[in-house]
């Protein structure tokens, strides 16, 4: 969902493929240290220069594969 807030564009986290570490912490409802560990463990960590991003789609697939039934 894309919305405008004044002059800014607001995009929901579920519509974004790459999340910043802050956004990923909100997405997972966990602290920064644990989200960094999960991003590395799942192979979803993505570096673009100095920016550290998390591939949400890759993380979601990893979660689905590691969910106990």
N, CA, C and O atoms as CSV, one atom per row, in Angstrom:
chain,resi,resn,atom,element,x,y,z
A,1,UNK,N,N,0.839,-1.169,0.000
A,1,UNK,CA,C,0.000,0.000,0.000
A,1,UNK,C,C,0.884,1.233,0.000
A,1,UNK,O,O,1.795,1.350,0.820
A,2,UNK,N,N,0.623,2.136,-0.902
A,2,UNK,CA,C,1.367,3.385,-0.994
A,2,UNK,C,C,0.416,4.521,-0.668
A,2,UNK,O,O,-0.694,4.591,-1.195
A,3,UNK,N,N,0.858,5.401,0.198
A,3,UNK,CA,C,0.043,6.554,0.578
A,3,UNK,C,C,0.940,7.776,0.640
A,3,UNK,O,O,2.163,7.657,0.728
A,4,UNK,N,N,0.347,8.912,0.594
A,4,UNK,CA,C,1.110,10.154,0.713
A,4,UNK,C,C,0.803,10.806,2.048
A,4,UNK,O,O,-0.354,10.920,2.453
A,5,UNK,N,N,1.853,11.226,2.717
A,5,UNK,CA,C,1.724,11.935,3.987
A,5,UNK,C,C,2.420,13.278,3.792
A,5,UNK,O,O,3.631,13.388,3.981
A,6,UNK,N,N,1.666,14.279,3.422
A,6,UNK,CA,C,2.273,15.560,3.068
A,6,UNK,C,C,3.043,15.382,1.779
A,6,UNK,O,O,2.456,15.021,0.760
A,7,UNK,N,N,4.338,15.625,1.797
A,7,UNK,CA,C,5.179,15.434,0.621
A,7,UNK,C,C,5.886,14.096,0.614
A,7,UNK,O,O,6.602,13.786,-0.337
A,8,UNK,N,N,5.700,13.287,1.664
A,8,UNK,CA,C,6.394,12.008,1.775
A,8,UNK,C,C,5.528,10.869,1.261
A,8,UNK,O,O,4.302,10.906,1.368
A,9,UNK,N,N,6.179,9.857,0.704
A,9,UNK,CA,C,5.493,8.644,0.282
A,9,UNK,C,C,5.652,7.619,1.391
A,9,UNK,O,O,6.763,7.391,1.871
A,10,UNK,N,N,4.558,7.001,1.802
A,10,UNK,CA,C,4.576,6.006,2.875
A,10,UNK,C,C,4.263,4.644,2.262
A,10,UNK,O,O,3.227,4.466,1.622
A,11,UNK,N,N,5.173,3.678,2.465
A,11,UNK,CA,C,5.010,2.328,1.937
A,11,UNK,C,C,5.005,1.367,3.119
A,11,UNK,O,O,5.874,1.454,3.987
A,12,UNK,N,N,4.042,0.454,3.166
A,12,UNK,CA,C,3.974,-0.494,4.277
A,12,UNK,C,C,5.121,-1.499,4.177
A,12,UNK,O,O,5.629,-1.759,3.086
A,13,UNK,N,N,5.529,-2.064,5.316
A,13,UNK,CA,C,6.641,-3.009,5.348
A,13,UNK,C,C,6.355,-4.252,4.527
A,13,UNK,O,O,7.277,-4.840,3.962
A,14,UNK,N,N,5.103,-4.664,4.450
A,14,UNK,CA,C,4.756,-5.866,3.699
A,14,UNK,C,C,4.902,-5.663,2.187
A,14,UNK,O,O,4.931,-6.636,1.434
A,15,UNK,N,N,4.992,-4.419,1.744
A,15,UNK,CA,C,5.166,-4.133,0.318
A,15,UNK,C,C,6.629,-3.966,-0.076
A,15,UNK,O,O,6.943,-3.903,-1.265
A,16,UNK,N,N,7.525,-3.894,0.898
A,16,UNK,CA,C,8.935,-3.692,0.617
A,16,UNK,C,C,9.671,-5.025,0.584
A,16,UNK,O,O,9.403,-5.897,1.411
A,17,UNK,N,N,10.583,-5.193,-0.348
A,17,UNK,CA,C,11.386,-6.422,-0.424
A,17,UNK,C,C,12.594,-6.317,0.495
A,17,UNK,O,O,12.891,-7.257,1.233
A,18,UNK,N,N,13.294,-5.188,0.462
A,18,UNK,CA,C,14.480,-4.988,1.298
A,18,UNK,C,C,14.141,-4.056,2.449
A,18,UNK,O,O,13.626,-2.956,2.247
A,19,UNK,N,N,14.441,-4.514,3.666
A,19,UNK,CA,C,14.156,-3.730,4.861
A,19,UNK,C,C,15.456,-3.304,5.522
A,19,UNK,O,O,16.432,-4.053,5.529
A,20,UNK,N,N,15.465,-2.101,6.076
A,20,UNK,CA,C,16.600,-1.683,6.892
A,20,UNK,C,C,16.564,-2.497,8.182
A,20,UNK,O,O,15.560,-3.147,8.474
A,21,UNK,N,N,17.637,-2.470,8.947
A,21,UNK,CA,C,17.672,-3.220,10.198
A,21,UNK,C,C,16.598,-2.715,11.162
A,21,UNK,O,O,15.993,-3.513,11.878
A,22,UNK,N,N,16.353,-1.406,11.193
A,22,UNK,CA,C,15.301,-0.854,12.048
A,22,UNK,C,C,13.923,-1.366,11.620
A,22,UNK,O,O,13.115,-1.760,12.461
A,23,UNK,N,N,13.661,-1.360,10.315
A,23,UNK,CA,C,12.383,-1.852,9.809
A,23,UNK,C,C,12.234,-3.353,10.077
A,23,UNK,O,O,11.150,-3.829,10.414
A,24,UNK,N,N,13.345,-4.093,9.921
A,24,UNK,CA,C,13.317,-5.532,10.153
A,24,UNK,C,C,13.028,-5.846,11.616
A,24,UNK,O,O,12.323,-6.810,11.916
A,25,UNK,N,N,13.564,-5.045,12.522
A,25,UNK,CA,C,13.286,-5.234,13.950
A,25,UNK,C,C,11.797,-5.021,14.229
A,25,UNK,O,O,11.204,-5.749,15.026
A,26,UNK,N,N,11.202,-4.036,13.583
A,26,UNK,CA,C,9.763,-3.798,13.729
A,26,UNK,C,C,8.991,-4.959,13.110
A,26,UNK,O,O,8.023,-5.441,13.700
A,27,UNK,N,N,9.408,-5.414,11.929
A,27,UNK,CA,C,8.745,-6.507,11.211
A,27,UNK,C,C,8.725,-7.787,12.040
A,27,UNK,O,O,7.720,-8.497,12.066
A,28,UNK,N,N,9.843,-8.086,12.723
A,28,UNK,CA,C,9.943,-9.323,13.500
A,28,UNK,C,C,9.505,-9.150,14.949
A,28,UNK,O,O,9.317,-10.141,15.655
A,29,UNK,N,N,9.342,-7.928,15.400
A,29,UNK,CA,C,9.000,-7.615,16.797
A,29,UNK,C,C,10.045,-8.151,17.758
A,29,UNK,O,O,9.724,-8.675,18.825
A,30,UNK,N,N,11.314,-8.008,17.356
A,30,UNK,CA,C,12.434,-8.448,18.189
A,30,UNK,C,C,13.456,-7.327,18.291
A,30,UNK,O,O,13.370,-6.323,17.583
A,31,UNK,N,N,14.414,-7.510,19.175
A,31,UNK,CA,C,15.463,-6.519,19.364
A,31,UNK,C,C,16.481,-6.536,18.230
A,31,UNK,O,O,16.503,-7.450,17.406
A,32,UNK,N,N,17.316,-5.514,18.208
A,32,UNK,CA,C,18.293,-5.352,17.131
A,32,UNK,C,C,19.322,-6.486,17.076
A,32,UNK,O,O,19.663,-6.954,15.990
A,33,UNK,N,N,19.815,-6.931,18.229
A,33,UNK,CA,C,20.822,-7.991,18.224
A,33,UNK,C,C,20.258,-9.294,17.681
A,33,UNK,O,O,20.901,-9.960,16.869
A,34,UNK,N,N,19.073,-9.659,18.118
A,34,UNK,CA,C,18.460,-10.903,17.665
A,34,UNK,C,C,18.085,-10.838,16.187
A,34,UNK,O,O,18.225,-11.833,15.475
A,35,UNK,N,N,17.616,-9.693,15.716
A,35,UNK,CA,C,17.251,-9.580,14.301
A,35,UNK,C,C,18.484,-9.685,13.422
A,35,UNK,O,O,18.421,-10.258,12.335
A,36,UNK,N,N,19.600,-9.142,13.875
A,36,UNK,CA,C,20.848,-9.267,13.106
A,36,UNK,C,C,21.267,-10.737,13.021
A,36,UNK,O,O,21.671,-11.207,11.958
A,37,UNK,N,N,21.171,-11.458,14.137
A,37,UNK,CA,C,21.496,-12.889,14.149
A,37,UNK,C,C,20.586,-13.664,13.197
A,37,UNK,O,O,21.054,-14.504,12.428
A,38,UNK,N,N,19.290,-13.379,13.253
A,38,UNK,CA,C,18.335,-14.072,12.382
A,38,UNK,C,C,18.578,-13.772,10.908
A,38,UNK,O,O,18.468,-14.663,10.066
A,39,UNK,N,N,18.905,-12.535,10.596
A,39,UNK,CA,C,19.169,-12.167,9.207
A,39,UNK,C,C,20.394,-12.919,8.681
A,39,UNK,O,O,20.395,-13.389,7.543
A,40,UNK,N,N,21.428,-13.032,9.504
A,40,UNK,CA,C,22.637,-13.762,9.099
A,40,UNK,C,C,22.345,-15.257,8.995
A,40,UNK,O,O,22.744,-15.900,8.024
A,41,UNK,N,N,21.656,-15.808,9.981
A,41,UNK,CA,C,21.348,-17.233,10.016
A,41,UNK,C,C,20.492,-17.658,8.827
A,41,UNK,O,O,20.695,-18.734,8.265
A,42,UNK,N,N,19.554,-16.828,8.452
A,42,UNK,CA,C,18.637,-17.155,7.361
A,42,UNK,C,C,19.243,-16.896,5.982
A,42,UNK,O,O,18.674,-17.317,4.974
A,43,UNK,N,N,20.370,-16.221,5.922
A,43,UNK,CA,C,20.975,-15.899,4.637
A,43,UNK,C,C,20.291,-14.737,3.945
A,43,UNK,O,O,20.458,-14.541,2.742
A,44,UNK,N,N,19.522,-13.967,4.698
A,44,UNK,CA,C,18.759,-12.867,4.113
A,44,UNK,C,C,19.474,-11.519,4.224
A,44,UNK,O,O,18.949,-10.502,3.772
A,45,UNK,N,N,20.664,-11.508,4.821
A,45,UNK,CA,C,21.407,-10.260,4.978
A,45,UNK,C,C,21.931,-9.811,3.619
A,45,UNK,O,O,22.487,-10.612,2.868
A,46,UNK,N,N,21.756,-8.549,3.309
A,46,UNK,CA,C,22.128,-7.993,2.011
A,46,UNK,C,C,22.882,-6.698,2.252
A,46,UNK,O,O,22.367,-5.797,2.914
A,47,UNK,N,N,24.084,-6.594,1.728
A,47,UNK,CA,C,24.871,-5.377,1.909
A,47,UNK,C,C,24.934,-4.614,0.592
A,47,UNK,O,O,25.259,-5.172,-0.456
A,48,UNK,N,N,24.620,-3.343,0.671
A,48,UNK,CA,C,24.702,-2.434,-0.473
A,48,UNK,C,C,25.610,-1.288,-0.048
A,48,UNK,O,O,25.150,-0.295,0.514
A,49,UNK,N,N,26.901,-1.436,-0.321
A,49,UNK,CA,C,27.860,-0.452,0.172
A,49,UNK,C,C,27.936,-0.555,1.678
A,49,UNK,O,O,28.211,-1.628,2.214
A,50,UNK,N,N,27.696,0.543,2.367
A,50,UNK,CA,C,27.718,0.545,3.832
A,50,UNK,C,C,26.360,0.210,4.438
A,50,UNK,O,O,26.249,-0.009,5.644
A,51,UNK,N,N,25.335,0.172,3.605
A,51,UNK,CA,C,23.987,-0.118,4.111
A,51,UNK,C,C,23.817,-1.610,4.310
A,51,UNK,O,O,24.248,-2.413,3.482
A,52,UNK,N,N,23.195,-1.969,5.396
A,52,UNK,CA,C,22.871,-3.361,5.688
A,52,UNK,C,C,21.360,-3.488,5.610
A,52,UNK,O,O,20.627,-2.829,6.348
A,53,UNK,N,N,20.901,-4.353,4.698
A,53,UNK,CA,C,19.481,-4.549,4.465
A,53,UNK,C,C,19.152,-6.020,4.644
A,53,UNK,O,O,20.045,-6.868,4.652
A,54,UNK,N,N,17.878,-6.317,4.786
A,54,UNK,CA,C,17.420,-7.685,4.936
A,54,UNK,C,C,16.390,-7.964,3.848
A,54,UNK,O,O,15.446,-7.198,3.658
A,55,UNK,N,N,16.584,-9.067,3.139
A,55,UNK,CA,C,15.654,-9.498,2.101
A,55,UNK,C,C,14.466,-10.171,2.787
A,55,UNK,O,O,14.565,-11.304,3.257
A,56,UNK,N,N,13.355,-9.462,2.835
A,56,UNK,CA,C,12.175,-9.935,3.556
A,56,UNK,C,C,11.626,-11.221,2.952
A,56,UNK,O,O,11.223,-12.122,3.688
A,57,UNK,N,N,11.603,-11.323,1.625
A,57,UNK,CA,C,11.066,-12.513,0.970
A,57,UNK,C,C,11.916,-13.741,1.299
A,57,UNK,O,O,11.379,-14.816,1.564
A,58,UNK,N,N,13.232,-13.582,1.284
A,58,UNK,CA,C,14.131,-14.691,1.609
A,58,UNK,C,C,13.972,-15.096,3.073
A,58,UNK,O,O,13.979,-16.285,3.391
A,59,UNK,N,N,13.828,-14.119,3.959
A,59,UNK,CA,C,13.624,-14.413,5.374
A,59,UNK,C,C,12.296,-15.138,5.592
A,59,UNK,O,O,12.237,-16.091,6.368
A,60,UNK,N,N,11.234,-14.702,4.919
A,60,UNK,CA,C,9.930,-15.350,5.053
A,60,UNK,C,C,9.984,-16.802,4.587
A,60,UNK,O,O,9.401,-17.677,5.228
A,61,UNK,N,N,10.684,-17.072,3.467
A,61,UNK,CA,C,10.835,-18.446,2.986
A,61,UNK,C,C,11.588,-19.292,4.006
A,61,UNK,O,O,11.215,-20.436,4.265
A,62,UNK,N,N,12.656,-18.727,4.590
A,62,UNK,CA,C,13.456,-19.438,5.589
A,62,UNK,C,C,12.569,-19.769,6.792
A,62,UNK,O,O,12.632,-20.883,7.312
A,63,UNK,N,N,11.752,-18.827,7.236
A,63,UNK,CA,C,10.846,-19.069,8.368
A,63,UNK,C,C,9.868,-20.194,8.045
A,63,UNK,O,O,9.614,-21.054,8.888
A,64,UNK,N,N,9.318,-20.196,6.835
A,64,UNK,CA,C,8.378,-21.234,6.440
A,64,UNK,C,C,9.039,-22.612,6.443
A,64,UNK,O,O,8.416,-23.600,6.833
A,65,UNK,N,N,10.298,-22.678,6.009
A,65,UNK,CA,C,11.023,-23.953,5.968
A,65,UNK,C,C,11.398,-24.450,7.358
A,65,UNK,O,O,11.541,-25.655,7.562
A,66,UNK,N,N,11.561,-23.541,8.314
A,66,UNK,CA,C,12.008,-23.916,9.652
A,66,UNK,C,C,10.908,-23.857,10.714
A,66,UNK,O,O,11.187,-23.818,11.912
A,67,UNK,N,N,9.676,-23.851,10.264
A,67,UNK,CA,C,8.546,-23.849,11.182
A,67,UNK,C,C,8.178,-25.297,11.502
A,67,UNK,O,O,8.011,-26.116,10.598
A,68,UNK,N,N,8.054,-25.599,12.772
A,68,UNK,CA,C,7.667,-26.948,13.173
A,68,UNK,C,C,6.157,-27.093,13.027
A,68,UNK,O,O,5.389,-26.209,13.407
A,69,UNK,N,N,5.759,-28.206,12.478
A,69,UNK,CA,C,4.324,-28.451,12.267
A,69,UNK,C,C,3.691,-29.069,13.485
A,69,UNK,O,O,2.491,-29.343,13.485
